[in-house]
Amino acid sequence: MTEDPCDDCGEPVSDALSRTVQLAVDRTQIDAQRLCPDCFADWIDRYQHEMGTDEGSSVDIDDDDIIVD
């Protein structure tokens, strides 16, 4: 089992505990981050806050703005 560092905090994290967050546009990978459980939880919180997916919030976007692959 390897213990490579988390891309956010730099702490060693085993493969079994790490999570990878990938960003792809038109099937081309733009970014990938290997995160420890704490940094992954922080990433989810930031995503929910910035994308307006927190419970009770709403975001006005047209269907044309949403792309699902």
PDB file of N, H, CA, C and O in Angstrom:
ATOM      1  N   MET A   1       0.846  -1.169   0.000  1.00  0.00           N
ATOM      2  CA  MET A   1       0.000   0.000   0.000  1.00  0.00           C
ATOM      3  C   MET A   1       0.899   1.243   0.000  1.00  0.00           C
ATOM      4  O   MET A   1       1.773   1.377   0.856  1.00  0.00           O
ATOM      5  N   THR A   2       0.685   2.144  -0.955  1.00  0.00           N
ATOM      6  H   THR A   2      -0.025   2.035  -1.650  1.00  0.00           H
ATOM      7  CA  THR A   2       1.519   3.342  -1.025  1.00  0.00           C
ATOM      8  C   THR A   2       0.929   4.446  -0.160  1.00  0.00           C
ATOM      9  O   THR A   2      -0.258   4.449   0.166  1.00  0.00           O
ATOM     10  N   GLU A   3       1.791   5.373   0.196  1.00  0.00           N
ATOM     11  H   GLU A   3       2.755   5.371  -0.069  1.00  0.00           H
ATOM     12  CA  GLU A   3       1.380   6.524   1.005  1.00  0.00           C
ATOM     13  C   GLU A   3       1.839   7.801   0.314  1.00  0.00           C
ATOM     14  O   GLU A   3       2.691   8.519   0.837  1.00  0.00           O
ATOM     15  N   ASP A   4       1.280   8.086  -0.858  1.00  0.00           N
ATOM     16  H   ASP A   4       0.588   7.502  -1.283  1.00  0.00           H
ATOM     17  CA  ASP A   4       1.600   9.316  -1.582  1.00  0.00           C
ATOM     18  C   ASP A   4       0.939  10.502  -0.888  1.00  0.00           C
ATOM     19  O   ASP A   4      -0.039  10.328  -0.160  1.00  0.00           O
ATOM     20  N   PRO A   5       1.470  11.718  -1.108  1.00  0.00           N
ATOM     21  CA  PRO A   5       0.897  12.882  -0.423  1.00  0.00           C
ATOM     22  C   PRO A   5      -0.430  13.344  -1.038  1.00  0.00           C
ATOM     23  O   PRO A   5      -0.685  13.165  -2.229  1.00  0.00           O
ATOM     24  N   CYS A   6      -1.247  13.934  -0.197  1.00  0.00           N
ATOM     25  H   CYS A   6      -1.039  14.080   0.771  1.00  0.00           H
ATOM     26  CA  CYS A   6      -2.481  14.589  -0.635  1.00  0.00           C
ATOM     27  C   CYS A   6      -2.073  15.814  -1.454  1.00  0.00           C
ATOM     28  O   CYS A   6      -1.158  16.538  -1.062  1.00  0.00           O
ATOM     29  N   ASP A   7      -2.734  16.054  -2.577  1.00  0.00           N
ATOM     30  H   ASP A   7      -3.478  15.466  -2.896  1.00  0.00           H
ATOM     31  CA  ASP A   7      -2.399  17.202  -3.421  1.00  0.00           C
ATOM     32  C   ASP A   7      -2.783  18.537  -2.790  1.00  0.00           C
ATOM     33  O   ASP A   7      -2.330  19.588  -3.244  1.00  0.00           O
ATOM     34  N   ASP A   8      -3.609  18.509  -1.752  1.00  0.00           N
ATOM     35  H   ASP A   8      -3.978  17.656  -1.383  1.00  0.00           H
ATOM     36  CA  ASP A   8      -4.016  19.759  -1.110  1.00  0.00           C
ATOM     37  C   ASP A   8      -3.165  20.070   0.118  1.00  0.00           C
ATOM     38  O   ASP A   8      -2.536  21.126   0.183  1.00  0.00           O
ATOM     39  N   CYS A   9      -3.141  19.158   1.093  1.00  0.00           N
ATOM     40  H   CYS A   9      -3.652  18.301   1.040  1.00  0.00           H
ATOM     41  CA  CYS A   9      -2.433  19.448   2.344  1.00  0.00           C
ATOM     42  C   CYS A   9      -1.021  18.871   2.385  1.00  0.00           C
ATOM     43  O   CYS A   9      -0.207  19.291   3.208  1.00  0.00           O
ATOM     44  N   GLY A  10      -0.718  17.907   1.500  1.00  0.00           N
ATOM     45  H   GLY A  10      -1.379  17.566   0.831  1.00  0.00           H
ATOM     46  CA  GLY A  10       0.621  17.337   1.445  1.00  0.00           C
ATOM     47  C   GLY A  10       0.870  16.192   2.416  1.00  0.00           C
ATOM     48  O   GLY A  10       1.946  15.594   2.400  1.00  0.00           O
ATOM     49  N   GLU A  11      -0.106  15.877   3.260  1.00  0.00           N
ATOM     50  H   GLU A  11      -0.980  16.363   3.273  1.00  0.00           H
ATOM     51  CA  GLU A  11       0.043  14.771   4.209  1.00  0.00           C
ATOM     52  C   GLU A  11      -0.008  13.437   3.465  1.00  0.00           C
ATOM     53  O   GLU A  11      -0.752  13.306   2.492  1.00  0.00           O
ATOM     54  N   PRO A  12       0.768  12.447   3.904  1.00  0.00           N
ATOM     55  CA  PRO A  12       0.710  11.128   3.278  1.00  0.00           C
ATOM     56  C   PRO A  12      -0.671  10.493   3.479  1.00  0.00           C
ATOM     57  O   PRO A  12      -1.269  10.600   4.550  1.00  0.00           O
ATOM     58  N   VAL A  13      -1.158   9.836   2.434  1.00  0.00           N
ATOM     59  H   VAL A  13      -0.672   9.749   1.565  1.00  0.00           H
ATOM     60  CA  VAL A  13      -2.454   9.168   2.521  1.00  0.00           C
ATOM     61  C   VAL A  13      -2.378   7.858   1.741  1.00  0.00           C
ATOM     62  O   VAL A  13      -1.847   7.819   0.631  1.00  0.00           O
ATOM     63  N   SER A  14      -2.908   6.795   2.324  1.00  0.00           N
ATOM     64  H   SER A  14      -3.339   6.827   3.226  1.00  0.00           H
ATOM     65  CA  SER A  14      -2.867   5.497   1.664  1.00  0.00           C
ATOM     66  C   SER A  14      -3.857   5.471   0.499  1.00  0.00           C
ATOM     67  O   SER A  14      -4.839   6.213   0.489  1.00  0.00           O
ATOM     68  N   ASP A  15      -3.586   4.615  -0.472  1.00  0.00           N
ATOM     69  H   ASP A  15      -2.788   4.013  -0.463  1.00  0.00           H
ATOM     70  CA  ASP A  15      -4.465   4.483  -1.630  1.00  0.00           C
ATOM     71  C   ASP A  15      -5.895   4.155  -1.210  1.00  0.00           C
ATOM     72  O   ASP A  15      -6.850   4.656  -1.803  1.00  0.00           O
ATOM     73  N   ALA A  16      -6.039   3.315  -0.191  1.00  0.00           N
ATOM     74  H   ALA A  16      -5.263   2.908   0.291  1.00  0.00           H
ATOM     75  CA  ALA A  16      -7.376   2.897   0.241  1.00  0.00           C
ATOM     76  C   ALA A  16      -8.205   4.061   0.775  1.00  0.00           C
ATOM     77  O   ALA A  16      -9.433   4.021   0.707  1.00  0.00           O
ATOM     78  N   LEU A  17      -7.553   5.097   1.306  1.00  0.00           N
ATOM     79  H   LEU A  17      -6.555   5.129   1.361  1.00  0.00           H
ATOM     80  CA  LEU A  17      -8.274   6.239   1.875  1.00  0.00           C
ATOM     81  C   LEU A  17      -8.357   7.437   0.942  1.00  0.00           C
ATOM     82  O   LEU A  17      -9.147   8.349   1.188  1.00  0.00           O
ATOM     83  N   SER A  18      -7.568   7.460  -0.114  1.00  0.00           N
ATOM     84  H   SER A  18      -6.926   6.719  -0.314  1.00  0.00           H
ATOM     85  CA  SER A  18      -7.524   8.636  -0.986  1.00  0.00           C
ATOM     86  C   SER A  18      -8.724   8.676  -1.923  1.00  0.00           C
ATOM     87  O   SER A  18      -9.325   7.648  -2.235  1.00  0.00           O
ATOM     88  N   ARG A  19      -9.056   9.869  -2.357  1.00  0.00           N
ATOM     89  H   ARG A  19      -8.569  10.704  -2.103  1.00  0.00           H
ATOM     90  CA  ARG A  19     -10.113  10.103  -3.336  1.00  0.00           C
ATOM     91  C   ARG A  19      -9.517  10.954  -4.439  1.00  0.00           C
ATOM     92  O   ARG A  19      -8.693  11.830  -4.174  1.00  0.00           O
ATOM     93  N   THR A  20      -9.928  10.704  -5.673  1.00  0.00           N
ATOM     94  H   THR A  20     -10.597   9.993  -5.887  1.00  0.00           H
ATOM     95  CA  THR A  20      -9.437  11.492  -6.797  1.00  0.00           C
ATOM     96  C   THR A  20     -10.587  12.308  -7.369  1.00  0.00           C
ATOM     97  O   THR A  20     -11.646  11.772  -7.695  1.00  0.00           O
ATOM     98  N   VAL A  21     -10.361  13.617  -7.484  1.00  0.00           N
ATOM     99  H   VAL A  21      -9.500  14.052  -7.219  1.00  0.00           H
ATOM    100  CA  VAL A  21     -11.325  14.526  -8.082  1.00  0.00           C
ATOM    101  C   VAL A  21     -10.777  14.887  -9.456  1.00  0.00           C
ATOM    102  O   VAL A  21      -9.651  15.371  -9.573  1.00  0.00           O
ATOM    103  N   GLN A  22     -11.577  14.651 -10.499  1.00  0.00           N
ATOM    104  H   GLN A  22     -12.491  14.258 -10.404  1.00  0.00           H
ATOM    105  CA  GLN A  22     -11.131  14.924 -11.860  1.00  0.00           C
ATOM    106  C   GLN A  22     -12.059  15.921 -12.531  1.00  0.00           C
ATOM    107  O   GLN A  22     -13.277  15.859 -12.366  1.00  0.00           O
ATOM    108  N   LEU A  23     -11.476  16.838 -13.287  1.00  0.00           N
ATOM    109  H   LEU A  23     -10.486  16.888 -13.421  1.00  0.00           H
ATOM    110  CA  LEU A  23     -12.231  17.798 -14.079  1.00  0.00           C
ATOM    111  C   LEU A  23     -11.938  17.522 -15.538  1.00  0.00           C
ATOM    112  O   LEU A  23     -10.780  17.525 -15.956  1.00  0.00           O
ATOM    113  N   ALA A  24     -12.984  17.284 -16.314  1.00  0.00           N
ATOM    114  H   ALA A  24     -13.924  17.281 -15.974  1.00  0.00           H
ATOM    115  CA  ALA A  24     -12.821  17.018 -17.743  1.00  0.00           C
ATOM    116  C   ALA A  24     -13.786  17.899 -18.528  1.00  0.00           C
ATOM    117  O   ALA A  24     -14.921  18.127 -18.109  1.00  0.00           O
ATOM    118  N   VAL A  25     -13.322  18.385 -19.656  1.00  0.00           N
ATOM    119  H   VAL A  25     -12.400  18.200 -19.996  1.00  0.00           H
ATOM    120  CA  VAL A  25     -14.137  19.172 -20.566  1.00  0.00           C
ATOM    121  C   VAL A  25     -14.055  18.504 -21.930  1.00  0.00           C
ATOM    122  O   VAL A  25     -12.968  18.278 -22.462  1.00  0.00           O
ATOM    123  N   ASP A  26     -15.215  18.192 -22.486  1.00  0.00           N
ATOM    124  H   ASP A  26     -16.098  18.375 -22.055  1.00  0.00           H
ATOM    125  CA  ASP A  26     -15.269  17.495 -23.778  1.00  0.00           C
ATOM    126  C   ASP A  26     -14.392  16.248 -23.774  1.00  0.00           C
ATOM    127  O   ASP A  26     -13.661  15.980 -24.728  1.00  0.00           O
ATOM    128  N   ARG A  27     -14.477  15.497 -22.689  1.00  0.00           N
ATOM    129  H   ARG A  27     -15.070  15.715 -21.913  1.00  0.00           H
ATOM    130  CA  ARG A  27     -13.750  14.237 -22.489  1.00  0.00           C
ATOM    131  C   ARG A  27     -12.236  14.403 -22.419  1.00  0.00           C
ATOM    132  O   ARG A  27     -11.506  13.414 -22.490  1.00  0.00           O
ATOM    133  N   THR A  28     -11.750  15.635 -22.280  1.00  0.00           N
ATOM    134  H   THR A  28     -12.342  16.439 -22.222  1.00  0.00           H
ATOM    135  CA  THR A  28     -10.321  15.896 -22.107  1.00  0.00           C
ATOM    136  C   THR A  28     -10.090  16.281 -20.654  1.00  0.00           C
ATOM    137  O   THR A  28     -10.688  17.233 -20.152  1.00  0.00           O
ATOM    138  N   GLN A  29      -9.214  15.531 -19.980  1.00  0.00           N
ATOM    139  H   GLN A  29      -8.728  14.758 -20.388  1.00  0.00           H
ATOM    140  CA  GLN A  29      -8.953  15.811 -18.571  1.00  0.00           C
ATOM    141  C   GLN A  29      -8.207  17.131 -18.433  1.00  0.00           C
ATOM    142  O   GLN A  29      -7.165  17.335 -19.055  1.00  0.00           O
ATOM    143  N   ILE A  30      -8.746  18.017 -17.618  1.00  0.00           N
ATOM    144  H   ILE A  30      -9.593  17.851 -17.112  1.00  0.00           H
ATOM    145  CA  ILE A  30      -8.153  19.326 -17.363  1.00  0.00           C
ATOM    146  C   ILE A  30      -7.330  19.292 -16.087  1.00  0.00           C
ATOM    147  O   ILE A  30      -6.245  19.871 -16.025  1.00  0.00           O
ATOM    148  N   ASP A  31      -7.846  18.611 -15.066  1.00  0.00           N
ATOM    149  H   ASP A  31      -8.727  18.140 -15.116  1.00  0.00           H
ATOM    150  CA  ASP A  31      -7.183  18.583 -13.770  1.00  0.00           C
ATOM    151  C   ASP A  31      -7.582  17.315 -13.035  1.00  0.00           C
ATOM    152  O   ASP A  31      -8.679  16.794 -13.234  1.00  0.00           O
ATOM    153  N   ALA A  32      -6.699  16.825 -12.194  1.00  0.00           N
ATOM    154  H   ALA A  32      -5.808  17.248 -12.032  1.00  0.00           H
ATOM    155  CA  ALA A  32      -6.992  15.706 -11.301  1.00  0.00           C
ATOM    156  C   ALA A  32      -6.254  15.951  -9.997  1.00  0.00           C
ATOM    157  O   ALA A  32      -5.081  16.325  -9.995  1.00  0.00           O
ATOM    158  N   GLN A  33      -6.947  15.740  -8.892  1.00  0.00           N
ATOM    159  H   GLN A  33      -7.900  15.436  -8.894  1.00  0.00           H
ATOM    160  CA  GLN A  33      -6.348  15.936  -7.577  1.00  0.00           C
ATOM    161  C   GLN A  33      -6.573  14.689  -6.731  1.00  0.00           C
ATOM    162  O   GLN A  33      -7.679  14.152  -6.679  1.00  0.00           O
ATOM    163  N   ARG A  34      -5.525  14.243  -6.077  1.00  0.00           N
ATOM    164  H   ARG A  34      -4.626  14.680  -6.118  1.00  0.00           H
ATOM    165  CA  ARG A  34      -5.590  13.113  -5.151  1.00  0.00           C
ATOM    166  C   ARG A  34      -5.701  13.711  -3.759  1.00  0.00           C
ATOM    167  O   ARG A  34      -4.808  14.438  -3.323  1.00  0.00           O
ATOM    168  N   LEU A  35      -6.790  13.413  -3.054  1.00  0.00           N
ATOM    169  H   LEU A  35      -7.515  12.823  -3.408  1.00  0.00           H
ATOM    170  CA  LEU A  35      -7.074  14.073  -1.788  1.00  0.00           C
ATOM    171  C   LEU A  35      -7.244  13.073  -0.651  1.00  0.00           C
ATOM    172  O   LEU A  35      -7.735  11.962  -0.847  1.00  0.00           O
ATOM    173  N   CYS A  36      -6.826  13.494   0.542  1.00  0.00           N
ATOM    174  H   CYS A  36      -6.428  14.397   0.701  1.00  0.00           H
ATOM    175  CA  CYS A  36      -7.065  12.706   1.752  1.00  0.00           C
ATOM    176  C   CYS A  36      -8.544  12.884   2.130  1.00  0.00           C
ATOM    177  O   CYS A  36      -9.206  13.769   1.589  1.00  0.00           O
ATOM    178  N   PRO A  37      -9.067  12.074   3.034  1.00  0.00           N
ATOM    179  CA  PRO A  37     -10.488  12.187   3.400  1.00  0.00           C
ATOM    180  C   PRO A  37     -10.894  13.579   3.888  1.00  0.00           C
ATOM    181  O   PRO A  37     -11.961  14.067   3.516  1.00  0.00           O
ATOM    182  N   ASP A  38     -10.060  14.233   4.720  1.00  0.00           N
ATOM    183  H   ASP A  38      -9.193  13.837   5.023  1.00  0.00           H
ATOM    184  CA  ASP A  38     -10.412  15.568   5.228  1.00  0.00           C
ATOM    185  C   ASP A  38     -10.452  16.607   4.108  1.00  0.00           C
ATOM    186  O   ASP A  38     -11.377  17.417   4.046  1.00  0.00           O
ATOM    187  N   CYS A  39      -9.456  16.587   3.225  1.00  0.00           N
ATOM    188  H   CYS A  39      -8.705  15.929   3.274  1.00  0.00           H
ATOM    189  CA  CYS A  39      -9.421  17.550   2.121  1.00  0.00           C
ATOM    190  C   CYS A  39     -10.545  17.275   1.122  1.00  0.00           C
ATOM    191  O   CYS A  39     -11.087  18.207   0.527  1.00  0.00           O
ATOM    192  N   PHE A  40     -10.902  15.988   0.934  1.00  0.00           N
ATOM    193  H   PHE A  40     -10.462  15.232   1.417  1.00  0.00           H
ATOM    194  CA  PHE A  40     -12.019  15.653   0.058  1.00  0.00           C
ATOM    195  C   PHE A  40     -13.321  16.203   0.639  1.00  0.00           C
ATOM    196  O   PHE A  40     -14.144  16.743  -0.100  1.00  0.00           O
ATOM    197  N   ALA A  41     -13.516  16.073   1.950  1.00  0.00           N
ATOM    198  H   ALA A  41     -12.847  15.634   2.550  1.00  0.00           H
ATOM    199  CA  ALA A  41     -14.712  16.617   2.591  1.00  0.00           C
ATOM    200  C   ALA A  41     -14.756  18.136   2.435  1.00  0.00           C
ATOM    201  O   ALA A  41     -15.819  18.702   2.177  1.00  0.00           O
ATOM    202  N   ASP A  42     -13.605  18.802   2.589  1.00  0.00           N
ATOM    203  H   ASP A  42     -12.742  18.343   2.799  1.00  0.00           H
ATOM    204  CA  ASP A  42     -13.539  20.252   2.379  1.00  0.00           C
ATOM    205  C   ASP A  42     -13.872  20.607   0.938  1.00  0.00           C
ATOM    206  O   ASP A  42     -14.565  21.592   0.681  1.00  0.00           O
ATOM    207  N   TRP A  43     -13.375  19.795  -0.016  1.00  0.00           N
ATOM    208  H   TRP A  43     -12.813  18.994   0.193  1.00  0.00           H
ATOM    209  CA  TRP A  43     -13.643  20.034  -1.440  1.00  0.00           C
ATOM    210  C   TRP A  43     -15.141  19.925  -1.719  1.00  0.00           C
ATOM    211  O   TRP A  43     -15.698  20.745  -2.449  1.00  0.00           O
ATOM    212  N   ILE A  44     -15.796  18.913  -1.139  1.00  0.00           N
ATOM    213  H   ILE A  44     -15.344  18.247  -0.546  1.00  0.00           H
ATOM    214  CA  ILE A  44     -17.246  18.737  -1.315  1.00  0.00           C
ATOM    215  C   ILE A  44     -17.989  19.945  -0.747  1.00  0.00           C
ATOM    216  O   ILE A  44     -18.911  20.460  -1.381  1.00  0.00           O
ATOM    217  N   ASP A  45     -17.596  20.398   0.439  1.00  0.00           N
ATOM    218  H   ASP A  45     -16.848  19.980   0.954  1.00  0.00           H
ATOM    219  CA  ASP A  45     -18.241  21.572   1.046  1.00  0.00           C
ATOM    220  C   ASP A  45     -18.098  22.800   0.159  1.00  0.00           C
ATOM    221  O   ASP A  45     -19.067  23.528  -0.055  1.00  0.00           O
ATOM    222  N   ARG A  46     -16.874  23.038  -0.366  1.00  0.00           N
ATOM    223  H   ARG A  46     -16.087  22.446  -0.192  1.00  0.00           H
ATOM    224  CA  ARG A  46     -16.658  24.185  -1.261  1.00  0.00           C
ATOM    225  C   ARG A  46     -17.500  24.055  -2.518  1.00  0.00           C
ATOM    226  O   ARG A  46     -18.103  25.030  -2.965  1.00  0.00           O
ATOM    227  N   TYR A  47     -17.548  22.851  -3.095  1.00  0.00           N
ATOM    228  H   TYR A  47     -17.059  22.058  -2.732  1.00  0.00           H
ATOM    229  CA  TYR A  47     -18.336  22.620  -4.310  1.00  0.00           C
ATOM    230  C   TYR A  47     -19.804  22.928  -4.057  1.00  0.00           C
ATOM    231  O   TYR A  47     -20.438  23.634  -4.842  1.00  0.00           O
ATOM    232  N   GLN A  48     -20.345  22.402  -2.964  1.00  0.00           N
ATOM    233  H   GLN A  48     -19.830  21.829  -2.327  1.00  0.00           H
ATOM    234  CA  GLN A  48     -21.749  22.638  -2.656  1.00  0.00           C
ATOM    235  C   GLN A  48     -22.029  24.121  -2.444  1.00  0.00           C
ATOM    236  O   GLN A  48     -23.056  24.633  -2.889  1.00  0.00           O
ATOM    237  N   HIS A  49     -21.119  24.804  -1.769  1.00  0.00           N
ATOM    238  H   HIS A  49     -20.285  24.388  -1.407  1.00  0.00           H
ATOM    239  CA  HIS A  49     -21.311  26.236  -1.512  1.00  0.00           C
ATOM    240  C   HIS A  49     -21.218  27.039  -2.814  1.00  0.00           C
ATOM    241  O   HIS A  49     -22.083  27.870  -3.090  1.00  0.00           O
ATOM    242  N   GLU A  50     -20.180  26.798  -3.608  1.00  0.00           N
ATOM    243  H   GLU A  50     -19.477  26.123  -3.384  1.00  0.00           H
ATOM    244  CA  GLU A  50     -19.954  27.574  -4.828  1.00  0.00           C
ATOM    245  C   GLU A  50     -20.953  27.262  -5.940  1.00  0.00           C
ATOM    246  O   GLU A  50     -21.267  28.128  -6.756  1.00  0.00           O
ATOM    247  N   MET A  51     -21.446  26.035  -5.973  1.00  0.00           N
ATOM    248  H   MET A  51     -21.191  25.332  -5.310  1.00  0.00           H
ATOM    249  CA  MET A  51     -22.403  25.656  -7.009  1.00  0.00           C
ATOM    250  C   MET A  51     -23.846  25.859  -6.558  1.00  0.00           C
ATOM    251  O   MET A  51     -24.783  25.614  -7.317  1.00  0.00           O
ATOM    252  N   GLY A  52     -24.015  26.307  -5.321  1.00  0.00           N
ATOM    253  H   GLY A  52     -23.254  26.505  -4.704  1.00  0.00           H
ATOM    254  CA  GLY A  52     -25.357  26.586  -4.834  1.00  0.00           C
ATOM    255  C   GLY A  52     -26.176  25.343  -4.602  1.00  0.00           C
ATOM    256  O   GLY A  52     -27.398  25.376  -4.745  1.00  0.00           O
ATOM    257  N   THR A  53     -25.526  24.230  -4.241  1.00  0.00           N
ATOM    258  H   THR A  53     -24.534  24.203  -4.125  1.00  0.00           H
ATOM    259  CA  THR A  53     -26.261  22.998  -4.000  1.00  0.00           C
ATOM    260  C   THR A  53     -26.488  22.756  -2.516  1.00  0.00           C
ATOM    261  O   THR A  53     -26.913  21.670  -2.121  1.00  0.00           O
ATOM    262  N   ASP A  54     -26.205  23.773  -1.685  1.00  0.00           N
ATOM    263  H   ASP A  54     -25.860  24.654  -2.006  1.00  0.00           H
ATOM    264  CA  ASP A  54     -26.509  23.636  -0.260  1.00  0.00           C
ATOM    265  C   ASP A  54     -28.014  23.493  -0.104  1.00  0.00           C
ATOM    266  O   ASP A  54     -28.784  24.070  -0.872  1.00  0.00           O
ATOM    267  N   GLU A  55     -28.425  22.728   0.885  1.00  0.00           N
ATOM    268  H   GLU A  55     -27.800  22.259   1.508  1.00  0.00           H
ATOM    269  CA  GLU A  55     -29.852  22.530   1.126  1.00  0.00           C
ATOM    270  C   GLU A  55     -30.516  23.882   1.370  1.00  0.00           C
ATOM    271  O   GLU A  55     -30.023  24.693   2.154  1.00  0.00           O
ATOM    272  N   GLY A  56     -31.626  24.114   0.701  1.00  0.00           N
ATOM    273  H   GLY A  56     -32.026  23.456   0.064  1.00  0.00           H
ATOM    274  CA  GLY A  56     -32.361  25.350   0.890  1.00  0.00           C
ATOM    275  C   GLY A  56     -31.952  26.465  -0.048  1.00  0.00           C
ATOM    276  O   GLY A  56     -32.616  27.501  -0.078  1.00  0.00           O
ATOM    277  N   SER A  57     -30.883  26.297  -0.815  1.00  0.00           N
ATOM    278  H   SER A  57     -30.344  25.455  -0.790  1.00  0.00           H
ATOM    279  CA  SER A  57     -30.488  27.349  -1.746  1.00  0.00           C
ATOM    280  C   SER A  57     -30.970  26.986  -3.139  1.00  0.00           C
ATOM    281  O   SER A  57     -31.282  25.830  -3.422  1.00  0.00           O
ATOM    282  N   SER A  58     -31.026  27.974  -3.990  1.00  0.00           N
ATOM    283  H   SER A  58     -30.773  28.914  -3.759  1.00  0.00           H
ATOM    284  CA  SER A  58     -31.432  27.706  -5.367  1.00  0.00           C
ATOM    285  C   SER A  58     -30.536  28.492  -6.304  1.00  0.00           C
ATOM    286  O   SER A  58     -29.985  29.529  -5.935  1.00  0.00           O
ATOM    287  N   VAL A  59     -30.399  27.991  -7.508  1.00  0.00           N
ATOM    288  H   VAL A  59     -30.846  27.148  -7.807  1.00  0.00           H
ATOM    289  CA  VAL A  59     -29.579  28.627  -8.517  1.00  0.00           C
ATOM    290  C   VAL A  59     -30.420  28.748  -9.776  1.00  0.00           C
ATOM    291  O   VAL A  59     -31.005  27.762 -10.223  1.00  0.00           O
ATOM    292  N   ASP A  60     -30.490  29.942 -10.355  1.00  0.00           N
ATOM    293  H   ASP A  60     -30.014  30.744  -9.992  1.00  0.00           H
ATOM    294  CA  ASP A  60     -31.216  30.152 -11.594  1.00  0.00           C
ATOM    295  C   ASP A  60     -30.291  29.933 -12.778  1.00  0.00           C
ATOM    296  O   ASP A  60     -29.402  30.747 -13.029  1.00  0.00           O
ATOM    297  N   ILE A  61     -30.490  28.851 -13.501  1.00  0.00           N
ATOM    298  H   ILE A  61     -31.212  28.190 -13.296  1.00  0.00           H
ATOM    299  CA  ILE A  61     -29.746  28.616 -14.734  1.00  0.00           C
ATOM    300  C   ILE A  61     -30.700  28.024 -15.756  1.00  0.00           C
ATOM    301  O   ILE A  61     -31.624  27.286 -15.413  1.00  0.00           O
ATOM    302  N   ASP A  62     -30.464  28.356 -17.007  1.00  0.00           N
ATOM    303  H   ASP A  62     -29.713  28.955 -17.286  1.00  0.00           H
ATOM    304  CA  ASP A  62     -31.264  27.796 -18.089  1.00  0.00           C
ATOM    305  C   ASP A  62     -30.809  26.382 -18.372  1.00  0.00           C
ATOM    306  O   ASP A  62     -29.663  26.027 -18.096  1.00  0.00           O
ATOM    307  N   ASP A  63     -31.706  25.569 -18.926  1.00  0.00           N
ATOM    308  H   ASP A  63     -32.637  25.858 -19.150  1.00  0.00           H
ATOM    309  CA  ASP A  63     -31.348  24.202 -19.302  1.00  0.00           C
ATOM    310  C   ASP A  63     -30.197  24.192 -20.322  1.00  0.00           C
ATOM    311  O   ASP A  63     -29.434  23.228 -20.386  1.00  0.00           O
ATOM    312  N   ASP A  64     -30.076  25.247 -21.103  1.00  0.00           N
ATOM    313  H   ASP A  64     -30.696  26.030 -21.051  1.00  0.00           H
ATOM    314  CA  ASP A  64     -29.007  25.331 -22.105  1.00  0.00           C
ATOM    315  C   ASP A  64     -27.619  25.428 -21.462  1.00  0.00           C
ATOM    316  O   ASP A  64     -26.614  25.127 -22.106  1.00  0.00           O
ATOM    317  N   ASP A  65     -27.566  25.849 -20.192  1.00  0.00           N
ATOM    318  H   ASP A  65     -28.382  26.094 -19.670  1.00  0.00           H
ATOM    319  CA  ASP A  65     -26.299  26.011 -19.496  1.00  0.00           C
ATOM    320  C   ASP A  65     -25.781  24.705 -18.898  1.00  0.00           C
ATOM    321  O   ASP A  65     -24.627  24.634 -18.474  1.00  0.00           O
ATOM    322  N   ILE A  66     -26.615  23.682 -18.861  1.00  0.00           N
ATOM    323  H   ILE A  66     -27.552  23.740 -19.205  1.00  0.00           H
ATOM    324  CA  ILE A  66     -26.247  22.427 -18.220  1.00  0.00           C
ATOM    325  C   ILE A  66     -25.805  21.431 -19.279  1.00  0.00           C
ATOM    326  O   ILE A  66     -26.535  21.149 -20.230  1.00  0.00           O
ATOM    327  N   ILE A  67     -24.589  20.895 -19.101  1.00  0.00           N
ATOM    328  H   ILE A  67     -23.996  21.124 -18.329  1.00  0.00           H
ATOM    329  CA  ILE A  67     -24.063  19.888 -20.020  1.00  0.00           C
ATOM    330  C   ILE A  67     -23.758  18.646 -19.200  1.00  0.00           C
ATOM    331  O   ILE A  67     -22.975  18.697 -18.252  1.00  0.00           O
ATOM    332  N   VAL A  68     -24.369  17.545 -19.562  1.00  0.00           N
ATOM    333  H   VAL A  68     -25.005  17.503 -20.333  1.00  0.00           H
ATOM    334  CA  VAL A  68     -24.163  16.284 -18.865  1.00  0.00           C
ATOM    335  C   VAL A  68     -23.575  15.298 -19.863  1.00  0.00           C
ATOM    336  O   VAL A  68     -24.117  15.088 -20.948  1.00  0.00           O
ATOM    337  N   ASP A  69     -22.453  14.697 -19.474  1.00  0.00           N
ATOM    338  H   ASP A  69     -22.013  14.867 -18.593  1.00  0.00           H
ATOM    339  CA  ASP A  69     -21.807  13.723 -20.369  1.00  0.00           C
ATOM    340  C   ASP A  69     -22.183  12.333 -19.938  1.00  0.00           C
ATOM    341  O   ASP A  69     -21.749  11.358 -20.553  1.00  0.00           O
TER     342      ASP A  69
END
